[in-house]
Amino acid sequence: MKLFLDTADVNFIRSTYSMINADGVITNPSLISRSQSKYGSAVLDLKVIGRFIDEHGGRLHVQTVGRSYEDIMKDASFISEEFGSRTVVRIPVSREGLAAMSSLSSAGVEVAGTAVYTFSQALLAVKAGAGQLTVYAGRMEENGLDYQALVRLLKKAVPDVFVLVASIHSHETAERAAEAGADGLAYKPELLFSEVGSLLVSRTMDGFAESWKNAYEIGKFEKI
Ligand code: G3P
């Protein structure tokens, strides 16, 4: 199972990526517009992240912004040239997106189909050359769609395609995506550590500390 960070927050990536041995970073225009790093510009932030991924390994998925074929192609060439050698061009699976994916993949550019909600949409993306798909689980759930069924079907029908589940809004969604066979999960910063800091974990640690202190008076190991 691969673990991606679903954020464009440069400071969060710097402090977390190696610690959790992450496999990559995915971003989209909304995430980029929300990140307010000291670098002050989306392009600069992405250059910093791209350089970081080049140095630390893994992949950086950067999404195109344009809606027309021409604009997606321009965005894609900018992304490929500017954001490092480990960058994957992430393209929403629209009709224009499919046309761009087809041209880019024929030219050897690595593309990921994103905003995937249905099997037919995913299949078209794969046929257009996408080796990776990003399924938006949370948004599917919120719209009454079954992301588990979609992930299962994709892993059966196109087993070699990397299925990344993003738009994860709860730990239950992450668990169900893993159960369905997702190849990777993309966590947002606010969700990633929310269970390791839970009350149950902290109460458990309080109990251990208390037992130790009761028996040995000091709350740590000491050389004897
Ligand atoms: O990469 C962003 C994707 O995960 C969408 O997330 O929370 O806006 O549905 P969300």
Residues whose N, C-alpha, C, O or C-beta is under 5 A from the ligand:
A	BS01	G3P	D6 T27 N28 G138 R139 A166 S167 I168
